[in-house]
Amino acid sequence: MSSPAPWAANRTPHPASLILFCTALLVAASSREGGQLAFACSILMMLALVAAREHFLKLVRRSRWLLLTIVILFGWLTPGTLLTPLPGATQEGLQLAAKNLAYLLVAISVVAGLLTSLSPPQLVAGLRSLLAPFGCFKRSPDRIAVRLALTLEQVEASRRGPVSGADGAVSTLSLPAASWGPADAVLGCLTGALFVLAWFA
């Protein structure tokens, strides 16, 4: 795996910067409650539907049973004021269900945006860069990156279905070279602001 240049005039953000930004966005949005949480969830869902529609709808479809379970567990199994139109449901339970649904939809929206912005090799390269400081603890970031890349490859292969022997051969792992640039400085400032926002929530 080749190491990218430490700094270059690159307009495209480094994958590690995008991963950190999405993490900060998820943490900041999840630290909200009430109307602020509903607003953040609505904005992120609209952005995901516009910019990452395919991944968003796919993740929602795969999470449909989890979404339904949240509604049933909180809405019908939480003690509180009974609602006449919905036998067995409580007002407090539905409020908790709506809150947890919003948290999950925020996470789905952010992950959909990240998957749309980064290809699997870029995602692995970004995580490798973020794990690089842990190399001093005898944890090789390259080894973790290889394992993650193989896992993602197996997931993609299972989606494609059975393949022939030639197509199923293990390919050479190649991570894209990424350099740091001014866009990363902007994303870094936004990431820091989001973490501060979450801290003082």
C-alpha positions in Angstrom: 0.0 0.0 0.0 1.5 3.3 -1.0 1.4 6.3 1.2 -0.2 9.5 -0.2 1.5 12.8 -0.3 1.2 14.7 3.0 -0.3 17.8 1.3 -1.4 18.7 -2.1 -3.7 21.2 -3.8 -6.6 18.8 -4.1 -10.2 20.0 -4.3 -11.5 16.5 -3.4 -11.6 15.9 0.4 -9.6 13.1 1.8 -11.7 10.0 2.6 -10.6 10.2 6.3 -12.0 13.8 6.4 -15.3 12.7 5.0 -15.6 9.9 7.5 -14.8 12.2 10.4 -17.3 14.8 9.2 -20.0 12.2 8.8 -19.2 10.9 12.3 -19.5 14.5 13.7 -22.7 15.1 11.8 -24.2 11.9 13.2 -23.1 12.7 16.8 -24.4 16.3 16.6 -27.7 15.4 15.1 -28.2 12.5 17.6 -27.5 14.9 20.5 -30.7 16.9 19.7 -34.1 16.3 21.1 -37.7 17.4 20.4 -38.2 19.9 17.6 -34.4 20.2 16.9 -34.1 16.4 16.4 -37.2 16.4 14.1 -35.7 19.3 12.1 -32.3 17.7 11.8 -33.8 14.3 10.8 -36.0 15.9 8.2 -33.1 17.9 6.6 -30.8 14.9 6.6 -33.5 12.6 5.1 -34.2 15.2 2.3 -30.5 15.5 1.5 -30.2 11.7 1.4 -33.2 11.4 -0.9 -31.7 13.9 -3.2 -28.0 13.0 -3.1 -28.0 9.4 -2.0 -31.4 8.1 -3.0 -30.4 4.6 -4.0 -28.4 3.8 -0.9 -30.9 5.5 1.4 -33.9 3.6 0.1 -31.8 0.3 0.2 -30.8 0.9 3.8 -34.4 1.8 4.8 -35.7 -1.3 3.1 -33.2 -3.5 4.9 -34.0 -1.8 8.2 -37.8 -2.0 7.9 -38.2 -4.8 10.5 -36.1 -2.9 12.9 -38.1 0.3 12.3 -41.4 -1.7 12.9 -39.9 -3.3 16.0 -39.1 0.1 17.5 -42.6 1.3 16.9 -44.2 -1.8 18.5 -41.8 -2.1 21.5 -42.0 1.6 22.5 -45.5 2.4 21.3 -47.3 -0.5 22.8 -45.1 -1.7 25.6 -44.4 1.6 27.4 -46.6 2.5 30.3 -48.5 5.8 30.0 -51.6 7.5 28.8 -53.6 5.2 26.6 -54.7 6.5 23.2 -58.3 5.6 22.1 -57.6 5.6 18.4 -54.8 3.1 18.8 -55.8 0.3 21.3 -52.9 -0.6 23.6 -50.7 2.3 22.5 -49.6 5.0 24.9 -48.8 8.6 24.2 -45.5 8.4 26.0 -44.6 5.2 24.1 -45.3 6.7 20.7 -43.2 9.7 21.6 -40.3 7.5 22.6 -40.8 5.5 19.3 -40.8 8.7 17.3 -37.6 9.8 19.0 -35.8 6.5 18.4 -37.0 6.3 14.8 -35.6 9.7 14.2 -32.2 8.6 15.7 -32.1 5.6 13.4 -33.2 7.6 10.3 -30.5 10.1 11.0 -27.9 7.3 11.1 -29.3 5.8 7.9 -29.2 9.1 6.1 -25.6 9.9 7.1 -24.4 6.4 6.2 -26.2 6.6 2.8 -24.4 9.9 2.1 -21.1 8.4 3.1 -21.5 5.3 0.9 -22.5 7.5 -2.0 -19.5 9.8 -1.6 -16.9 7.0 -1.1 -16.3 3.8 -3.0 -15.4 0.7 -0.9 -11.6 1.2 -1.6 -11.9 4.9 -0.6 -13.7 3.9 2.5 -11.0 1.4 3.5 -8.3 4.0 2.6 -10.0 6.6 4.9 -10.3 4.2 7.8 -6.7 3.1 7.3 -5.6 6.7 7.6 -7.7 7.2 10.8 -6.2 4.0 12.3 -2.6 5.0 11.4 -1.9 6.6 14.8 -2.7 3.3 16.6 0.2 1.7 14.8 2.4 2.5 17.9 0.2 0.1 19.9 1.2 -2.8 17.8 -2.0 -2.7 15.8 -1.2 -2.6 12.2 -3.7 -0.3 10.3 -2.7 -2.2 7.1 -3.9 -5.5 8.5 -7.2 -4.0 9.7 -7.7 -2.3 6.3 -7.1 -5.6 4.5 -9.6 -7.4 6.7 -12.2 -4.7 6.2 -11.6 -4.7 2.4 -12.0 -8.5 2.3 -15.2 -8.2 4.3 -16.6 -5.6 2.0 -15.7 -7.7 -1.0 -17.5 -10.7 0.5 -20.6 -8.6 1.1 -20.5 -7.4 -2.5 -20.0 -10.9 -3.8 -23.0 -12.2 -1.8 -25.1 -9.6 -3.3 -24.0 -10.5 -6.8 -24.8 -14.2 -6.2 -22.8 -17.2 -7.3 -19.9 -16.6 -9.6 -17.7 -18.8 -11.8 -14.3 -19.9 -10.6 -12.5 -17.3 -12.8 -14.7 -14.4 -11.6 -14.5 -15.6 -8.0 -10.7 -15.4 -7.9 -9.3 -13.1 -5.2 -8.2 -9.8 -6.8 -5.3 -7.7 -5.8 -6.1 -5.2 -3.0 -5.4 -1.7 -4.3 -6.3 1.4 -2.3 -6.5 4.8 -4.0 -3.9 7.3 -3.3 -5.4 10.3 -1.4 -3.8 13.6 -0.5 -4.7 16.3 1.9 -5.8 19.7 0.6 -7.7 22.9 1.4 -11.0 21.1 1.3 -9.9 19.0 4.3 -9.1 22.1 6.3 -12.7 23.3 5.7 -14.1 19.9 6.6 -11.9 19.9 9.7 -13.4 23.2 10.9 -16.9 22.0 10.3 -16.2 18.7 12.0 -14.8 20.5 15.0 -17.8 22.8 15.2 -20.2 19.9 15.0 -18.4 18.1 17.9 -18.5 21.3 20.0 -22.2 21.6 19.2 -22.8 18.1 20.4 -20.7 18.6 23.5 -22.8 21.6 24.6 -26.1 20.0 23.7 
